[in-house]
Amino acid sequence: MRFVVLAGGLLIAFSAVAEHEAPVEHLASKLYTLHTAAGDAQLPLEASENLEREHAEITRAVMIFHGKGRNVEGYYKALRSAAPELRHVILLAPQFLREEDAKAHRLPKEVLRWHEGSWSAGWPAESPVAISTFSVIDALLSDLANRANFPNLTTVVLFGHSGGGQLLNRYAIVGTAPAALAAAGIHVRFVIANPSSYLYFTDDRPQPDGSLAPYRGEACREFNRWRYGPLGAPDYVVDPSPEAWQKRESAYANTDTVYLLGEEDTDPNQRDLDTSCGGEAQGKQRLDRGKAYFRYLKGRHAQDFHQQLWFVPGVAHVGSRMVESACGVAAAFDAGRCATQGGDGAN
């Protein structure tokens, strides 16, 4: 374990081995400007329509979140391919860059960049302003909720795969904008696909026999720290009290959330799988981790549990195939049907 100090003096933990990755090849074609108290910043973004113009025809927005590789062009292309039609839909794909991406592409200092994979956990950017990825999502959702530009918007789908799925699991729990959208009559759905890990609310973790029991890993001090548990959450989470976390858990259990799992995403040695002790405490590979997390939440919320578990047959850890599958299309666009929806995570 090593620790990294981000802008503002925030101390966060990373694995002992540094994440050395090649810079991303392609940047999103647009720049989205965020206005913060510390100054303006820009984020690369793909968008099928201009967020600053009126679109009376738009009734649905689908925002996709890339994985660890930040290959926004592949995810956006898959989303466009999956869309049954675009006349009433706006598609969005933000890109969360790392420091090496900004350096390789000689990006202006105003463009946001994060340290290593911290973006997927909601930590603040390294520069130019210390804004959480959660706050970036809030800003994009606030623009969609602007009735002057989107007077007939009724549904927003947030779809994240792999690292993007990790981001969405945490955002669905602590994000503030979805409640504001609901109050404005806009339904929000979260589609969480093949993440490496999930945020647990207690010490319980899956056991070899499929049951759940308090984790007894004395050598793994971070198993219940953020991103795996509520301890040490980013400053975006204003109230860290146990009472606040109980309310967040209850609200999350009642969200329209679809866990979309590839039935072949079972490789315990897949290159992007979280193999830290915090990740391993949740299971040996992604399919088992997803099933266990669904059982965990469903078991804790016998009443008012509205989440669903869907499986994509024949697909491993391939974002485009997940998005373009029948289940991906059904989750994102309510078009067609996922034949394997309705699982309970028991098997």
C-alpha positions as CSV (number, residue, x, y, z in Angstrom):
1,M,0.0,0.0,0.0
2,R,1.2,3.5,-0.8
3,F,-0.5,6.9,-0.3
4,V,-0.8,9.8,-2.7
5,V,-1.5,13.4,-1.8
6,L,-3.9,15.0,-4.2
7,A,-4.7,18.7,-4.7
8,G,-5.9,20.2,-1.5
9,G,-3.9,17.9,0.6
10,L,-6.3,14.9,0.4
11,L,-4.6,11.6,1.2
12,I,-5.8,8.5,-0.6
13,A,-4.5,5.0,-0.8
14,F,-3.4,3.0,-3.8
15,S,-1.9,-0.4,-4.3
16,A,1.8,-0.7,-3.8
17,V,2.4,-1.2,-7.5
18,A,2.0,1.9,-9.6
19,E,-0.4,1.8,-12.5
20,H,1.7,2.5,-15.5
21,E,-0.5,2.7,-18.6
22,A,0.0,3.9,-22.1
23,P,-1.7,7.3,-22.8
24,V,-5.2,7.0,-24.3
25,E,-5.1,7.1,-28.1
26,H,-8.2,9.1,-28.8
27,L,-9.7,12.1,-27.1
28,A,-13.4,13.0,-27.2
29,S,-14.3,15.4,-29.9
30,K,-15.9,18.1,-27.7
31,L,-14.9,20.0,-24.5
32,Y,-17.5,20.5,-21.8
33,T,-16.9,23.5,-19.5
34,L,-17.6,23.3,-15.8
35,H,-17.8,26.4,-13.6
36,T,-16.6,25.9,-10.0
37,A,-15.8,28.1,-7.1
38,A,-12.1,27.4,-7.7
39,G,-12.3,28.3,-11.4
40,D,-13.4,26.9,-14.7
41,A,-12.3,23.5,-16.0
42,Q,-12.9,21.4,-19.1
43,L,-13.8,17.8,-19.7
44,P,-13.6,15.9,-23.0
45,L,-17.1,14.8,-24.0
46,E,-18.8,13.0,-26.8
47,A,-22.4,14.2,-27.4
48,S,-25.0,13.6,-30.1
49,E,-26.6,17.0,-29.5
50,N,-25.5,20.4,-28.1
51,L,-26.5,20.6,-24.4
52,E,-26.8,24.4,-24.6
53,R,-29.6,24.4,-27.2
54,E,-33.3,23.6,-27.0
55,H,-34.3,20.0,-27.9
56,A,-38.1,19.7,-27.6
57,E,-37.9,16.3,-29.4
58,I,-35.6,14.7,-26.8
59,T,-37.4,12.4,-24.3
60,R,-34.5,10.1,-23.2
61,A,-30.8,10.7,-22.4
62,V,-28.3,7.9,-22.2
63,M,-24.9,8.7,-20.7
64,I,-22.2,6.0,-21.0
65,F,-19.1,5.8,-18.8
66,H,-15.9,4.2,-20.1
67,G,-13.7,1.6,-18.4
68,K,-10.2,1.8,-17.1
69,G,-8.7,2.3,-20.5
70,R,-10.7,5.6,-21.0
71,N,-11.4,4.6,-24.6
72,V,-14.4,6.8,-24.9
73,E,-14.6,6.5,-28.7
74,G,-15.3,2.7,-28.5
75,Y,-18.0,3.0,-25.9
76,Y,-19.7,5.9,-27.7
77,K,-19.6,4.1,-31.0
78,A,-21.1,1.0,-29.3
79,L,-23.9,3.2,-27.8
80,R,-24.7,4.7,-31.1
81,S,-24.8,1.3,-32.7
82,A,-27.1,0.0,-29.9
83,A,-29.6,2.9,-30.1
84,P,-32.8,1.8,-31.9
85,E,-33.3,5.4,-33.1
86,L,-31.8,8.8,-32.3
87,R,-34.6,11.2,-33.1
88,H,-35.8,11.3,-29.5
89,V,-32.6,10.4,-27.7
90,I,-29.4,12.3,-26.7
91,L,-26.3,10.3,-26.2
92,L,-23.4,11.4,-24.0
93,A,-20.0,10.0,-23.1
94,P,-17.7,11.9,-20.7
95,Q,-14.0,11.1,-20.7
96,F,-12.0,11.1,-17.5
97,L,-8.3,11.5,-18.4
98,R,-5.2,10.6,-16.4
99,E,-2.1,12.7,-16.0
100,E,-0.2,10.8,-18.6
101,D,-3.0,11.4,-21.2
102,A,-2.8,15.2,-20.7
103,K,1.0,15.1,-21.0
104,A,1.0,12.9,-24.1
105,H,-1.6,15.0,-26.0
106,R,-0.2,18.3,-24.7
107,L,-3.6,19.4,-23.4
108,P,-4.2,22.9,-22.1
109,K,-4.0,23.2,-18.4
110,E,-7.8,23.8,-18.2
111,V,-8.5,20.2,-19.1
112,L,-9.3,18.0,-16.1
113,R,-7.0,15.1,-15.3
114,W,-7.0,12.5,-12.5
115,H,-4.2,10.6,-10.8
116,E,-4.1,7.0,-12.0
117,G,-7.5,5.4,-11.5
118,S,-8.8,7.7,-8.9
119,W,-11.6,9.0,-11.2
120,S,-13.5,5.7,-10.9
121,A,-13.8,6.1,-7.1
122,G,-15.1,9.7,-7.2
123,W,-11.8,11.3,-5.9
124,P,-11.1,14.9,-7.0
125,A,-9.1,15.7,-10.1
126,E,-5.4,16.4,-9.7
127,S,-5.8,19.6,-11.7
128,P,-6.7,22.2,-12.7
129,V,-9.4,22.2,-9.9
130,A,-10.0,19.5,-7.3
131,I,-13.5,18.5,-8.5
132,S,-14.9,15.1,-7.9
133,T,-16.0,12.9,-10.8
134,F,-19.3,12.8,-8.9
135,S,-19.6,16.6,-9.2
136,V,-18.9,16.3,-12.9
137,I,-21.8,13.9,-13.3
138,D,-24.0,16.3,-11.2
139,A,-23.2,19.1,-13.6
140,L,-24.1,17.0,-16.7
141,L,-27.3,15.9,-15.1
142,S,-28.2,19.5,-14.1
143,D,-27.8,20.5,-17.7
144,L,-30.2,17.7,-18.8
145,A,-32.7,18.8,-16.1
146,N,-32.8,22.3,-17.6
147,R,-36.4,22.5,-18.9
148,A,-35.6,25.4,-21.1
149,N,-33.4,23.1,-23.3
150,F,-35.0,19.7,-22.6
151,P,-38.7,20.4,-21.9
152,N,-39.9,16.9,-22.6
153,L,-37.1,14.8,-21.2
154,T,-38.6,12.0,-19.1
155,T,-35.8,9.4,-18.7
156,V,-32.0,9.5,-18.0
157,V,-30.0,6.3,-18.2
158,L,-26.5,6.2,-16.7
159,F,-24.6,3.2,-18.1
160,G,-21.2,2.3,-16.8
161,H,-18.9,-0.6,-17.7
162,S,-15.9,-1.9,-15.8
163,G,-14.3,1.2,-14.2
164,G,-17.3,3.1,-15.3
165,G,-19.5,0.6,-13.5
166,Q,-17.5,1.1,-10.3
167,L,-18.0,4.9,-10.7
168,L,-21.7,4.5,-11.1
169,N,-22.2,2.1,-8.2
170,R,-20.7,4.7,-5.9
171,Y,-22.4,7.6,-7.5
172,A,-25.8,6.0,-7.4
173,I,-25.3,5.8,-3.6
174,V,-23.9,9.2,-2.8
175,G,-24.8,11.4,-5.9
176,T,-27.0,14.4,-5.3
177,A,-28.4,15.2,-8.7
178,P,-30.6,12.2,-9.3
179,A,-32.9,13.3,-6.5
180,A,-33.3,16.7,-8.1
181,L,-34.1,15.1,-11.4
182,A,-36.7,12.9,-9.8
183,A,-38.3,15.9,-8.2
184,A,-38.5,17.5,-11.7
185,G,-40.3,14.4,-13.1
186,I,-37.2,12.8,-14.7
187,H,-36.7,9.1,-14.1
188,V,-33.1,7.9,-13.5
189,R,-31.9,4.4,-14.2
190,F,-28.4,3.1,-13.4
191,V,-26.9,0.3,-15.5
192,I,-23.9,-1.1,-13.7
193,A,-22.0,-3.5,-15.9
194,N,-19.1,-5.8,-14.9
195,P,-17.4,-3.7,-12.3
196,S,-14.4,-5.0,-10.4
197,S,-15.8,-4.1,-7.0
198,Y,-18.8,-2.6,-5.2
199,L,-19.4,-0.5,-2.2
200,Y,-20.6,-2.5,0.8
201,F,-22.4,-0.8,3.7
202,T,-21.3,-3.3,6.4
203,D,-18.4,-5.7,7.2
204,D,-20.2,-8.6,5.5
205,R,-18.5,-10.2,2.6
206,P,-19.2,-13.4,0.6
207,Q,-18.0,-16.7,1.9
208,P,-16.8,-19.7,-0.1
209,D,-20.2,-21.5,0.5
210,G,-22.1,-18.6,-1.0
211,S,-23.2,-17.1,2.4
212,L,-22.4,-13.7,3.7
213,A,-20.6,-13.1,7.0
214,P,-18.4,-10.4,8.7
215,Y,-15.0,-10.3,7.0
216,R,-12.1,-11.5,9.2
217,G,-9.2,-10.3,7.2
218,E,-7.0,-8.6,9.7
219,A,-4.2,-8.3,7.1
220,C,-6.5,-6.3,4.8
221,R,-7.1,-3.0,6.6
222,E,-8.7,-1.3,3.5
223,F,-11.4,-3.9,2.9
224,N,-14.1,-1.6,4.3
225,R,-12.5,1.7,3.3
226,W,-13.6,3.7,0.3
227,R,-14.0,2.4,-2.5
228,Y,-14.9,-0.9,-0.9
229,G,-16.8,0.5,2.1
230,P,-18.0,3.8,3.6
231,L,-14.9,4.7,5.7
232,G,-12.8,7.6,4.4
233,A,-15.2,8.6,1.7
234,P,-14.3,11.7,-0.5
235,D,-15.2,15.1,0.7
236,Y,-18.1,15.1,-1.8
237,V,-19.8,12.9,0.8
238,V,-20.7,15.7,3.2
239,D,-22.3,13.7,6.0
240,P,-20.3,10.5,6.9
241,S,-22.4,9.6,10.0
242,P,-23.8,6.1,10.3
243,E,-27.3,7.5,10.2
244,A,-26.6,9.2,6.8
245,W,-25.2,5.9,5.4
246,Q,-28.3,4.0,6.5
247,K,-30.4,6.5,4.6
248,R,-28.2,6.2,1.5
249,E,-28.4,2.5,1.6
250,S,-32.2,2.5,1.9
251,A,-32.5,5.0,-1.0
252,Y,-30.1,3.0,-3.1
253,A,-32.0,-0.2,-2.6
254,N,-35.1,1.6,-4.0
255,T,-33.4,2.9,-7.1
256,D,-34.0,1.6,-10.7
257,T,-30.7,-0.2,-10.9
258,V,-29.8,-3.0,-13.3
259,Y,-26.7,-5.0,-12.7
260,L,-25.6,-6.2,-16.1
261,L,-23.1,-9.1,-15.8
262,G,-21.4,-11.0,-18.6
263,E,-21.8,-14.7,-18.0
264,E,-18.2,-15.3,-19.2
265,D,-16.6,-12.6,-17.2
266,T,-15.1,-15.2,-14.9
267,D,-11.3,-14.9,-15.4
268,P,-9.6,-14.3,-12.0
269,N,-6.5,-13.2,-13.8
270,Q,-8.1,-10.7,-16.2
271,R,-5.7,-7.8,-16.6
272,D,-8.0,-5.0,-15.4
273,L,-9.5,-7.0,-12.5
274,D,-9.0,-5.5,-9.0
275,T,-6.8,-8.1,-7.3
276,S,-6.1,-6.0,-4.2
277,C,-7.2,-7.7,-0.9
278,G,-10.2,-5.3,-0.8
279,G,-11.3,-6.5,-4.2
280,E,-10.5,-10.2,-3.5
281,A,-12.7,-10.0,-0.3
282,Q,-15.7,-9.6,-2.6
283,G,-15.0,-12.7,-4.7
284,K,-12.5,-14.2,-7.1
285,Q,-13.8,-12.7,-10.3
286,R,-16.4,-10.3,-11.6
287,L,-19.4,-12.6,-12.2
288,D,-19.2,-14.0,-8.6
289,R,-18.7,-10.5,-7.1
290,G,-21.8,-9.2,-8.9
291,K,-24.0,-12.1,-7.8
292,A,-22.8,-11.8,-4.3
293,Y,-23.4,-8.1,-4.1
294,F,-26.9,-8.5,-5.4
295,R,-27.6,-11.2,-2.8
296,Y,-26.2,-9.0,-0.1
297,L,-28.4,-6.0,-0.9
298,K,-31.5,-8.1,-1.6
299,G,-31.1,-9.9,1.7
300,R,-30.9,-6.6,3.6
301,H,-33.9,-5.1,1.9
302,A,-36.8,-7.5,1.8
303,Q,-39.1,-4.5,1.3
304,D,-38.8,-1.8,-1.3
305,F,-36.0,-3.5,-3.2
306,H,-36.3,-2.5,-6.9
307,Q,-33.0,-3.5,-8.3
308,Q,-32.5,-6.1,-11.0
309,L,-29.8,-8.6,-12.0
310,W,-29.5,-9.4,-15.7
311,F,-27.0,-11.7,-17.4
312,V,-25.4,-11.4,-20.9
313,P,-24.7,-14.9,-22.3
314,G,-21.5,-15.6,-24.1
315,V,-19.8,-12.3,-23.2
316,A,-16.7,-11.8,-21.0
317,H,-15.1,-8.4,-20.2
318,V,-15.9,-6.6,-23.5
319,G,-17.6,-3.3,-23.1
320,S,-18.9,-3.0,-26.7
321,R,-20.5,-6.4,-26.6
322,M,-22.2,-5.7,-23.3
323,V,-23.6,-2.4,-24.6
324,E,-24.8,-3.8,-28.0
325,S,-26.3,-7.0,-26.5
326,A,-30.0,-7.5,-26.3
327,C,-29.8,-7.0,-22.6
328,G,-27.7,-3.8,-23.0
329,V,-30.2,-2.4,-25.5
330,A,-33.1,-3.2,-23.2
331,A,-31.5,-1.6,-20.2
332,A,-30.4,1.6,-22.0
333,F,-33.3,2.1,-24.3
334,D,-36.2,0.0,-23.0
335,A,-36.2,-1.6,-26.5
336,G,-36.7,-5.4,-26.8
337,R,-36.2,-7.6,-23.8
338,C,-33.3,-9.3,-21.9
339,A,-34.1,-13.0,-22.0
340,T,-32.0,-13.6,-18.9
341,Q,-33.3,-10.8,-16.7
342,G,-34.8,-11.6,-13.3
343,G,-31.9,-13.5,-11.8
344,D,-31.4,-13.6,-8.0
345,G,-27.7,-14.2,-7.8
346,A,-28.2,-17.5,-6.1
347,N,-26.3,-19.6,-8.6
